[in-house]
Each structure stands twice: as structure tokens, then as C-alpha cells.
């Protein structure tokens, strides 16, 4: 992954790589085979690979080039245990929202990989960042959060391309996680990620395979005005 040694002016042009049909087909495969992974092998992930993923994530687009994402590698066993406690409590509370067969199905789902994943990454947005000088955020300040989501998605695709799985744990209290990890109050949790080598690969999302929710054809419809 290369970047210019110094900024280019508007009159300088770079030679772009050619993204041929073969590349586009593989890229389409990457989109299909990117999955939310919850079943991990115990095999560790090298720091070099993690660094590559963070480098890729940092190439994500961001409003005003603000780059507001902040990554925290959660390595302390006590902190990891506390994160699992937070998930368990939130998951128990979420189960109360369902009834009958839906509750039984929810209770049967594996919704995290916190115990098995060798790498835990908490991704925050720094809402106080001065980078970007506020460009593009006056009318839509939430674009800081969107930018960080794009960094997560970029990391996700880069991980899958390297045979690494990522699981996004959303059944978790953001403020409690922030307190456990002892980060700035100006940082808001965007994603708590489990990262590692998956036990198996699938082109179909687990929630479809388990009968929770099929693909929504309405989501694909293009509305014209």
C-alpha cells in the first residue's frame, strides 16, 4: 500500500492502477464472502497483520479528512472479562424484548465471539477532534461517526481478504465499555470488534442460516424522484 512521499498539487497526476474484470470479480466475491464471524480458532493473529488492517482502515474516507477513528486493542484479561460481563447483561436484557418462538430462536443464537477471538479491537470516534477544521460537519455533525463506520468497514474487508474474520459486537453498553477501557469522555464507541481466524467460511450470513432474517428485497430498490 503506497502513498505519495509529499502532497501532489492539482497539476500533478498519478498513474492509477488498472482494475480489470478479474479484479472486479474478486472484489465482488469479497463483498459476498465478508461475514460477521462469531466462531474463531485459537490461532493468534500476528501484530504485522493487525498493523496492516489498521493501515487499511486509516485509508477510509472521512469528513473534511478528519480521520476521527481511534483504535484500542483490549489485551488485559480483567478488562476482557468485564466486557464479557457487559455483553451478558445486555444480551439478557435484549432477550426480554422477544416472546414465544422468536425468544427461543434468539436465545439459541451465538451473538458474540468474545471468549474465542484472539484479538479484541474497540473502535471509537473522537468527537472533539480538531482535524479537518470542521469542514463538512456544520450541517451534518454525525458525519464524524459515519467516517468511523467507514473505517470499520474498510478494516473488515481488508481482514477478509487476508483470511481473517471480524465480528461486530453491538449488544453492549457503549458508556460502560468506555469506562472499562479508561478512554476520553469525548470518545464514543462505534464498534467492539472480535478479530481472528474463523473456524469456517460462509457466503451466507449466519442470521439467514439460522432462520432469523432473510435478505430484504426492499433494501435493494432504487427510488427515483
N, C-alpha and C positions, 0 to 999 in steps of 0.2 A: 504494500500500500504506500504509494508515494505522493508527496505534496511538494509544491514548489519551494525552493530554498528561500525565496524572497517574494513579496507580493508582485503580481503582474499588473501592469497598467492596462487601461482599456484598449490600447492599440496593439498589445501583445496577444498572440493567440497560441494555444497549446494544441498539440496533435492528439485528438481524442482516440481512445481505443475503439476498435470495431466490435460491436456487439452483434455477432452474426446469428443466423437462425438456430444454430446448435446451442449457442449460449442462451438465447431466449427460451428454448425448450427446457434447458436445465433450470433456468430461473423459474419457469412455471412449475417444474417439479418441486423446486424448493418451497414455493408457496403451498403446494399441496401437502408436502410431507412435513412441514413445520407443525409440530403438535405441542400441546400443553402437557408436559411429561410429569407424571407422579410416581412412576416406578423406576428407581435408579439402581444401578450396580454400585458396589462399594469402591470400585476403581477410582483412585484420585485423579483429579484434573490438574495438569501442570500449571504452574504460575505463568509460564510463557503463553499458554493457550488463553488463560484468563486475561492476560495483558493484551493479546490480540483482539479479544472480544471487546474490551474496554476501548481500545483504539478505534475499532469499527463503530462502536456506539457513539463515540465522540465526533464522528463524521455526520451524524444525523442533522437534518435541518433544524434551525431554531430561530425564533422570532428575533429580529434585529441582530442575529448572530450572537445571542446572549449566552448560549451554552449553559443553561441553568441546572443541568443534571449534576447530582452528587452521589457517588457510589460509596457504599460502606460494606466491606467484607466482614461478615459476622463469624468470628472464629472462636470466641470464648464459649466454652461448654455451658457455663451458667447462663449466659445470655441466650444461647440457643434453646436451652431448656425453658427459659421464661417465654421465649417466642412461641414454643410449642404449647405452653400453658394458655397463652393468649388465644391461639388458634382454637384449642379445645373448647374454651369457654364461649368464643364467638360461634363456633360450629354448633354447639349445643343450643345456643340461643336461636340460631338460624333454623334449626330443626323444628322449633316450636311454631314456625310460620306455616308449616305444611301439615296436612292431615290425611288420614287414610292411606291409600296405596302410594300417593306421592311422598308421604312421610317415610314409608317403608323403603321406597326406592332411594330417597335422599340419604337415609341412614346407611344404605349399603354402598354408597359411592365413596371411593377414595379421593379425597379432595386436596390432598397435600402430599409432598414428599419430604417433609421436614426432617424426619428421622434418618432417611436413607441418603439424601443428597449430600455429597461431599463438600459442596460449596453453597453458601448462603450469601446472596447479594441483596442488600436493601438499597433501593434507588429513590432518592429524594429530589424534589425541586427546591432550589434556593429562591424563595420569593423576595428576598432582599437584595438579590444581585444587582450590581450597577453595570454589569457587562451589557453591551448593546445600547446603553444610554436611553433605554425606554422606547426605542424605535418599534412601532407597531403594536405597542401594548396599551396605549391610552384608551383606545376604543374596545379592545379585547384583552384585558389583562390575563385572562385564563390561558392565553397562548403560551405562557411560560410552562404551564402544566402540559399542554399539548406537545410542546417541544420535548419535554422529558419522556412522554409516552413514545414519541418517535425514536428516541434514543433506546428505549427498552425494546421496541420492535426491531430496530436495526441490530441490536445485540442478539436478539432471538434468532433472526435469520442467519447471522454470521455463525452462531453456535451450531445451528442445524447443519450448515454447510460443512462444518468440521466434525460432524458426528456426535455433537454434544446436545443434550436435551435441556430444556428450560421449562420450569413450571412456575406459574404466576399465582401466588397465594393471596387472594383478596379477602378471605374470610378471617379478618384480623383487624384489630383496633389500631388505627394509624397513630393516635396520640400515645397509646401505651408502648407501641414499638419505638417511637421516637424517644420516649423516656428511658426505655431499656437500653437503647444504643447510645444515649447521652449525647445527642447532637443538638445543634442550634434550634431554638424555637421558631426560627424563620424557615426551617426546612420542613417541608410537608411530604409525607410518604406517598409515592406514586406506585411503587411495586415492590413486593418482597419476593425475590426470585430464588428458586431452588435450581441448582445447576449441577449437571453430572452426566455420565454416560447412561443412556436409557437401557432398560432391560430388554425392550423390544421396540421396533419401529412400526408406525401405523400411518396410513394415508387418510384414515377416517377418524375424526375426533372421538375421544373416549365417551363423551356425553351422548353422542349418537349411538355408539356401540352398546352403551348401557341402557338405551331407551329413554333418556331424559328429554332430549330436544333434538329434532332433526333440523336440517338446514331450512332457513326461512326464505322461500322464494320471493316474498315481498321485499326483502332486503336488497335484492338484485335489480329491482325495477328502476328504470331511469324515467324520472318525471320531467316533462318538458313544459316550459312556460313561454 
